Amino acid sequence: MTATFSEDRRQLVHIGMGVFALALRGLTWWQAALCAIAALIFNAVVLPRAGGRAIVRPADAMRGYPLGILLYPLAVLLLIMAFPNRLDIAGSAWGIMAFGDGSATLAGRRWGRHALPWNPAKTVEGLCAFVFAGGAAGIGLAWWIAPSVAEPPGLLFIVAAPAIAALAAGLAETVPIALDDNITVPATAGAVLWLCGLMSAAAWAANRDMVVAGVVYAMAINTVAALCGWALRTVRLSGMLTGWGIGVAVYAGLGWRGWAMLFAMFAVGTVASKLGADRKSLLGIAEERGGRRGGGNAWANTGLAAVAALAAVMTPYREAAMLACVAVLTTSGSDTIASEIGKAWGGKTYLPTTLSQVRPGTPGAMSVEGTAAGFIGALALAALGAWLGLIPGTFVWAVVAGALSGSLVESGLAATLEAQGIVNNDVLNFINTATGATVALVIMRML
């Protein structure tokens, strides 16, 4: 007799598998990786034939393979491969995925009464359960595995980093997209834990006085800028508040030069959005709400710049963090220029995945005119970063290469994942800026 699918049973198994993260304390990274590979094979071959159909969602059954059940051990494997020398990070992120995600679903189904404003399908109760259960599991596993790490982390990292990672992963889980949580949650948790692991008391002590001295100016300047943006109807309320926080972080971490770079990117993007408004409206490809940016858009385009600015004062890698900040802002500005100029004055547009001609405004479509404008915009913004003293002039081309790479990746994903409704434009913009920063940093390391 075929077992009936149960979401509760599925989530309990999801949580229970997190217990195996305890084994990371006594394993080498390659032993842990082999175990994850074995789990992946078991889930793909054995589980569906050994009573596992009760935890396979109907959509997966119709597809012919249990996607979520396969992604779980794959995510664990990738965490282990990404942090072979820091299995405490891999284990903590695993715990956040297992206990946080599973608890959020169970709590949301039973006690969820208050929908989140940005995603009515998720609840406040579910998010709180995620943060509490995921944070507790992440802290517990970080503490348990820490003694086996070559340079064990301090108590502050063990307690604070998983809590911050659980909050970030919980918020990522509520983003209204169809991308599987077994991808977004461990990726977010792992990235936050890694960044927290780079922070040092010595770096903060060296920069603390500068940050404290600049906070008042940062808050004042960004308050004026945010109110002006609201008055000029370039941002919505959520965009104004999110932009204010990002602006404060950039100014506090990189001073007026970093903030000037941020302002230049925003100004260039705003002007580009207004160009060719009549043609865009006629073609039905103008920005929604008159181009007024919301909080999600602000974070997707400049959130990583704020993270990089904070890393500049809280880690020993100030030069790399400054390069990452410039690359994020350049990539974001360049992409906006390319998109808006392409819509306004572009001729034929093509999909990068098939090179077939498509209608202007099609997700992922690129034009020669838009691409050229994006390149010029990237060069100008990167040069501005060098002129402001944020990066050496020799790294201008690294930033431009990052911006072009980000744009290409974003277009490819837009033509595939966005077209299928799996991700939205904000997620693509975030991936765009993350790619731009990553490519620039890789080139910096090579040079």
C-alpha positions as CSV (number, residue, x, y, z in Angstrom):
1,M,0.0,0.0,0.0
2,T,1.4,3.4,-1.0
3,A,1.9,5.8,1.9
4,T,0.1,9.1,1.8
5,F,2.2,12.2,1.6
6,S,2.5,14.2,4.9
7,E,4.1,17.6,5.0
8,D,4.5,17.3,8.8
9,R,6.3,14.0,8.4
10,R,8.5,15.5,5.7
11,Q,9.5,18.4,7.9
12,L,10.2,16.2,10.9
13,V,12.6,14.1,8.7
14,H,14.1,17.4,7.5
15,I,14.8,18.4,11.1
16,G,15.9,15.0,12.2
17,M,18.6,14.8,9.5
18,G,20.3,17.8,11.1
19,V,21.3,15.5,14.0
20,F,23.9,13.9,11.7
21,A,25.8,17.2,11.7
22,L,27.1,16.2,15.2
23,A,29.3,13.7,13.4
24,L,31.3,16.5,11.8
25,R,33.3,16.9,15.1
26,G,35.0,13.5,14.5
27,L,35.4,13.5,10.7
28,T,37.9,15.0,8.3
29,W,36.4,17.1,5.5
30,W,36.8,14.4,2.9
31,Q,35.2,11.8,5.2
32,A,32.3,14.2,5.7
33,A,32.1,14.8,2.0
34,L,31.9,11.1,1.3
35,C,29.1,10.7,3.8
36,A,27.2,13.5,2.1
37,I,27.7,11.8,-1.3
38,A,26.4,8.6,0.2
39,A,23.3,10.4,1.5
40,L,22.7,11.9,-1.9
41,I,22.8,8.5,-3.6
42,F,20.6,7.0,-0.9
43,N,18.0,9.7,-1.3
44,A,18.0,9.4,-5.1
45,V,18.0,5.6,-5.3
46,V,17.0,3.9,-2.1
47,L,14.6,6.3,-0.2
48,P,11.8,6.4,-2.9
49,R,11.7,2.6,-2.9
50,A,12.0,2.2,0.9
51,G,8.9,3.9,2.2
52,G,10.2,7.4,1.4
53,R,7.2,8.3,-0.8
54,A,5.4,9.5,2.2
55,I,7.8,12.5,2.4
56,V,7.9,13.1,-1.4
57,R,5.7,16.1,-2.4
58,P,3.1,15.4,-5.1
59,A,4.9,17.9,-7.4
60,D,8.2,15.9,-7.1
61,A,6.3,12.6,-7.6
62,M,4.9,14.0,-10.9
63,R,8.3,15.3,-11.9
64,G,9.7,11.8,-11.4
65,Y,12.4,12.7,-8.9
66,P,12.4,14.3,-5.4
67,L,14.1,17.6,-6.1
68,G,14.0,18.9,-2.5
69,I,15.2,15.6,-1.0
70,L,18.1,15.6,-3.4
71,L,19.0,19.2,-2.8
72,Y,19.3,18.7,1.0
73,P,22.4,16.4,0.9
74,L,23.8,18.3,-2.0
75,A,23.6,21.5,0.0
76,V,25.4,19.8,2.9
77,L,28.1,18.5,0.4
78,L,28.6,22.0,-1.0
79,L,28.9,23.5,2.5
80,I,31.6,20.9,3.4
81,M,33.5,21.5,0.2
82,A,33.2,25.3,0.7
83,F,34.6,25.2,4.3
84,P,36.9,22.2,4.5
85,N,38.9,23.8,7.2
86,R,35.9,25.2,9.1
87,L,33.5,22.4,9.5
88,D,32.0,24.3,12.4
89,I,30.7,26.8,9.8
90,A,29.4,23.9,7.6
91,G,27.7,22.3,10.6
92,S,26.2,25.4,11.9
93,A,24.7,26.3,8.5
94,W,23.4,22.7,8.2
95,G,21.7,23.1,11.6
96,I,20.1,26.4,10.5
97,M,18.8,24.7,7.4
98,A,17.5,21.6,9.1
99,F,16.0,23.0,12.3
100,G,15.2,26.6,11.1
101,D,13.5,25.7,7.9
102,G,11.7,22.7,9.2
103,S,10.4,24.6,12.3
104,A,9.2,27.5,10.3
105,T,7.0,25.3,8.1
106,L,5.6,23.4,11.1
107,A,5.0,26.5,13.2
108,G,3.5,28.4,10.2
109,R,1.1,25.6,9.4
110,R,-0.1,25.3,13.0
111,W,0.0,28.8,14.5
112,G,0.6,31.1,11.6
113,R,-1.9,34.0,11.9
114,H,-0.1,37.1,10.8
115,A,1.1,37.3,7.2
116,L,4.4,39.0,6.3
117,P,3.8,42.2,4.4
118,W,6.3,41.3,1.6
119,N,5.1,37.7,1.3
120,P,1.5,36.8,2.4
121,A,2.4,33.1,2.0
122,K,4.7,33.4,5.0
123,T,3.9,34.3,8.5
124,V,5.5,36.2,11.4
125,E,5.1,33.1,13.6
126,G,7.0,30.9,11.0
127,L,9.8,33.5,10.7
128,C,10.2,33.7,14.5
129,A,10.3,29.9,14.7
130,F,12.9,29.8,12.1
131,V,15.2,32.3,13.8
132,F,14.7,30.7,17.3
133,A,15.1,27.1,16.3
134,G,17.7,27.7,13.6
135,G,19.7,30.0,15.8
136,A,19.7,27.5,18.7
137,A,20.8,24.6,16.5
138,G,23.4,26.7,14.8
139,I,24.9,27.8,18.1
140,G,24.8,24.3,19.5
141,L,26.5,22.8,16.5
142,A,29.1,25.6,16.3
143,W,30.0,25.0,19.9
144,W,30.1,21.2,19.5
145,I,32.3,21.2,16.4
146,A,34.6,24.1,17.4
147,P,37.2,22.0,19.3
148,S,38.0,20.0,16.2
149,V,38.9,23.1,14.1
150,A,42.6,23.9,13.8
151,E,42.1,27.4,15.2
152,P,38.9,27.1,17.3
153,P,36.7,30.2,17.2
154,G,36.0,32.3,20.2
155,L,32.8,32.3,22.3
156,L,31.6,35.5,20.6
157,F,31.6,33.9,17.2
158,I,30.0,30.7,18.5
159,V,27.1,32.6,20.0
160,A,26.7,35.7,17.8
161,A,27.5,34.4,14.3
162,P,24.9,31.6,14.1
163,A,22.2,33.9,15.6
164,I,22.9,36.5,12.9
165,A,23.1,33.9,10.2
166,A,19.7,32.4,11.3
167,L,18.1,35.8,11.1
168,A,19.5,36.4,7.6
169,A,18.6,32.9,6.4
170,G,15.1,33.3,7.9
171,L,14.6,36.5,6.0
172,A,16.0,34.9,2.8
173,E,13.5,32.1,3.2
174,T,10.6,34.5,3.1
175,V,11.5,36.1,-0.2
176,P,8.6,35.4,-2.6
177,I,10.4,33.2,-5.1
178,A,10.0,29.6,-6.2
179,L,13.7,28.8,-5.6
180,D,14.0,25.8,-3.3
181,D,14.8,26.7,0.4
182,N,17.5,24.0,0.4
183,I,19.4,26.4,-1.8
184,T,18.7,29.8,-0.4
185,V,18.9,29.0,3.3
186,P,22.3,27.2,3.5
187,A,23.8,29.6,1.0
188,T,22.8,32.6,3.0
189,A,23.7,31.0,6.4
190,G,27.1,29.9,5.1
191,A,27.9,33.3,3.6
192,V,27.0,35.1,6.8
193,L,29.0,32.7,9.0
194,W,32.0,33.0,6.7
195,L,31.9,36.8,6.8
196,C,31.5,36.8,10.6
197,G,34.5,34.5,10.8
198,L,36.6,37.1,9.0
199,M,35.9,39.8,11.6
200,S,38.5,40.6,14.2
201,A,38.7,42.6,17.4
202,A,42.0,44.2,16.2
203,A,40.5,45.5,13.0
204,W,37.5,47.0,14.7
205,A,39.8,48.6,17.4
206,A,41.8,50.2,14.6
207,N,38.8,51.7,12.9
208,R,36.4,52.3,15.8
209,D,37.2,55.9,16.4
210,M,36.8,56.7,12.7
211,V,33.4,55.0,12.6
212,V,32.2,56.7,15.7
213,A,33.3,60.1,14.5
214,G,31.5,59.6,11.2
215,V,28.2,58.1,12.4
216,V,26.5,61.5,13.2
217,Y,27.4,62.9,9.8
218,A,26.3,59.6,8.1
219,M,22.9,59.8,9.8
220,A,22.4,63.5,9.0
221,I,23.4,63.3,5.4
222,N,21.5,60.2,4.7
223,T,18.4,61.6,6.4
224,V,18.5,64.5,4.0
225,A,19.1,62.3,1.0
226,A,16.4,59.9,1.9
227,L,13.8,62.7,2.4
228,C,14.8,64.3,-0.9
229,G,14.4,60.9,-2.7
230,W,10.9,60.6,-1.1
231,A,10.0,64.1,-2.1
232,L,11.2,63.6,-5.7
233,R,9.2,60.4,-5.8
234,T,12.2,58.3,-6.8
235,V,11.7,55.9,-3.8
236,R,8.8,54.3,-1.9
237,L,8.7,54.3,1.9
238,S,10.4,50.9,2.1
239,G,13.0,52.1,-0.3
240,M,13.6,55.3,1.6
241,L,14.1,53.4,4.9
242,T,16.3,50.6,3.4
243,G,18.3,53.1,1.4
244,W,18.9,55.2,4.6
245,G,20.3,52.2,6.4
246,I,22.5,51.2,3.5
247,G,23.8,54.8,3.1
248,V,24.6,55.1,6.8
249,A,26.6,51.8,6.7
250,V,28.5,52.9,3.6
251,Y,29.3,56.3,5.0
252,A,30.3,54.9,8.4
253,G,32.6,52.3,6.8
254,L,34.1,54.2,3.9
255,G,33.5,57.8,4.7
256,W,32.3,60.5,2.3
257,R,34.2,58.9,-0.6
258,G,32.2,55.7,-0.3
259,W,29.0,57.6,0.1
260,A,29.8,59.7,-3.0
261,M,30.2,56.5,-5.0
262,L,26.9,55.3,-3.8
263,F,25.2,58.6,-4.6
264,A,26.7,58.7,-8.1
265,M,25.4,55.2,-8.8
266,F,21.9,56.1,-7.6
267,A,21.9,59.3,-9.5
268,V,23.0,57.7,-12.8
269,G,20.4,54.9,-12.4
270,T,17.6,57.4,-11.7
271,V,18.5,59.5,-14.7
272,A,18.8,56.5,-17.0
273,S,15.4,55.3,-15.8
274,K,13.8,58.6,-16.9
275,L,15.4,58.5,-20.4
276,G,13.1,57.5,-23.3
277,A,10.1,57.3,-20.9
278,D,7.6,57.8,-23.8
279,R,8.9,54.9,-25.8
280,K,9.1,52.6,-22.8
281,S,5.5,53.4,-21.9
282,L,4.4,52.8,-25.5
283,L,6.1,49.4,-25.5
284,G,4.8,48.6,-22.0
285,I,8.2,48.1,-20.6
286,A,8.5,51.2,-18.3
287,E,9.4,50.7,-14.7
288,E,6.5,49.9,-12.4
289,R,5.2,52.7,-10.1
290,G,6.9,55.3,-12.2
291,G,10.3,53.8,-11.4
292,R,10.0,54.4,-7.6
293,R,12.3,51.9,-5.9
294,G,11.2,49.8,-3.0
295,G,13.2,48.2,-0.1
296,G,13.8,45.0,-2.0
297,N,15.2,46.8,-5.0
298,A,17.4,48.9,-2.8
299,W,18.8,45.9,-0.9
300,A,19.2,43.8,-4.1
301,N,21.2,46.6,-5.9
302,T,23.3,48.1,-3.0
303,G,22.9,45.8,0.0
304,L,26.2,44.1,-0.6
305,A,27.9,47.5,-0.8
306,A,26.8,48.1,2.8
307,V,28.1,44.6,3.8
308,A,31.4,45.4,2.1
309,A,31.7,48.8,3.8
310,L,31.1,47.1,7.2
311,A,33.7,44.5,6.4
312,A,36.2,47.3,5.6
313,V,36.2,48.3,9.3
314,M,35.6,45.0,11.0
315,T,38.0,42.7,9.1
316,P,41.7,42.9,8.3
317,Y,40.8,43.0,4.6
318,R,40.0,46.7,4.1
319,E,41.4,47.0,0.5
320,A,39.5,43.9,-0.7
321,A,36.3,45.1,1.0
322,M,36.7,48.5,-0.7
323,L,37.2,46.9,-4.1
324,A,34.1,44.7,-3.4
325,C,32.0,47.8,-2.6
326,V,33.1,49.7,-5.7
327,A,32.4,46.5,-7.8
328,V,28.9,46.1,-6.4
329,L,28.0,49.7,-7.1
330,T,29.6,49.7,-10.5
331,T,27.9,46.5,-11.4
332,S,24.5,47.8,-10.2
333,G,24.8,51.1,-12.0
334,S,26.1,49.6,-15.2
335,D,23.3,47.1,-15.3
336,T,20.7,49.8,-14.8
337,I,22.2,51.9,-17.6
338,A,22.4,49.0,-20.0
339,S,18.8,48.0,-19.3
340,E,17.3,51.5,-19.5
341,I,19.3,52.7,-22.5
342,G,18.5,49.4,-24.2
343,K,14.8,49.9,-23.6
344,A,14.9,53.6,-24.7
345,W,17.0,53.5,-27.8
346,G,17.9,49.8,-28.4
347,G,17.3,48.2,-31.7
348,K,17.2,44.4,-32.0
349,T,17.3,42.5,-28.8
350,Y,18.6,38.9,-28.3
351,L,18.6,36.3,-25.6
352,P,22.1,35.4,-24.5
353,T,21.1,31.8,-24.0
354,T,19.8,31.1,-27.6
355,L,21.0,34.2,-29.5
356,S,17.4,34.4,-30.9
357,Q,15.8,37.8,-31.5
358,V,13.0,38.6,-29.1
359,R,10.7,41.5,-28.2
360,P,12.3,44.4,-26.2
361,G,11.6,44.0,-22.5
362,T,11.8,40.2,-22.6
363,P,13.5,38.9,-19.5
364,G,17.2,38.6,-20.2
365,A,17.1,40.3,-23.6
366,M,20.2,42.3,-24.5
367,S,20.8,44.8,-27.3
368,V,24.1,46.1,-28.8
369,E,23.1,49.7,-27.8
370,G,22.3,48.7,-24.2
371,T,25.4,46.6,-23.8
372,A,27.7,49.4,-25.1
373,A,26.0,51.9,-22.7
374,G,26.5,49.5,-19.8
375,F,30.2,49.1,-20.7
376,I,30.7,52.8,-20.8
377,G,28.8,53.3,-17.6
378,A,30.9,50.6,-15.9
379,L,34.1,52.2,-17.0
380,A,33.0,55.6,-15.8
381,L,31.9,54.4,-12.4
382,A,35.0,52.3,-11.9
383,A,37.1,55.3,-12.8
384,L,35.2,57.3,-10.3
385,G,36.0,54.8,-7.6
386,A,39.7,55.1,-8.5
387,W,39.5,58.9,-8.6
388,L,37.9,58.9,-5.1
389,G,40.8,56.8,-3.9
390,L,38.7,53.8,-3.1
391,I,40.6,51.4,-5.4
392,P,43.9,51.6,-7.2
393,G,43.7,52.7,-10.8
394,T,45.1,49.3,-11.9
395,F,41.9,47.6,-10.7
396,V,39.5,49.6,-12.8
397,W,39.5,46.9,-15.4
398,A,38.9,44.3,-12.8
399,V,35.8,46.1,-11.7
400,V,34.6,46.5,-15.3
401,A,35.2,42.8,-16.0
402,G,33.1,42.1,-12.9
403,A,30.3,44.3,-14.0
404,L,30.2,42.8,-17.5
405,S,30.3,39.3,-16.0
406,G,27.4,40.1,-13.6
407,S,25.3,41.5,-16.4
408,L,25.9,38.4,-18.5
409,V,25.0,36.0,-15.7
410,E,21.9,38.0,-14.8
411,S,20.7,38.0,-18.4
412,G,21.2,34.3,-18.7
413,L,19.3,33.6,-15.4
414,A,16.6,36.0,-16.4
415,A,16.1,34.2,-19.7
416,T,15.7,30.9,-17.9
417,L,14.8,31.1,-14.2
418,E,12.9,34.4,-14.2
419,A,11.0,33.4,-17.4
420,Q,9.8,30.3,-15.5
421,G,8.8,32.3,-12.4
422,I,11.5,30.7,-10.2
423,V,13.2,34.0,-9.3
424,N,12.3,37.6,-9.5
425,N,14.1,40.7,-10.6
426,D,15.4,41.6,-7.1
427,V,17.0,38.2,-6.7
428,L,18.6,38.6,-10.2
429,N,19.9,42.0,-9.2
430,F,21.4,40.6,-6.0
431,I,23.1,37.8,-8.0
432,N,24.3,40.4,-10.5
433,T,26.1,42.5,-7.9
434,A,27.4,39.4,-6.1
435,T,28.9,38.1,-9.3
436,G,30.5,41.5,-10.1
437,A,32.1,41.7,-6.7
438,T,33.3,38.1,-6.8
439,V,34.9,38.4,-10.2
440,A,36.7,41.6,-9.2
441,L,38.0,40.0,-6.1
442,V,39.2,36.9,-7.9
443,I,41.1,39.1,-10.4
444,M,42.6,41.1,-7.5
445,R,43.8,37.9,-5.9
446,M,45.3,36.7,-9.3
447,L,47.1,40.0,-9.8
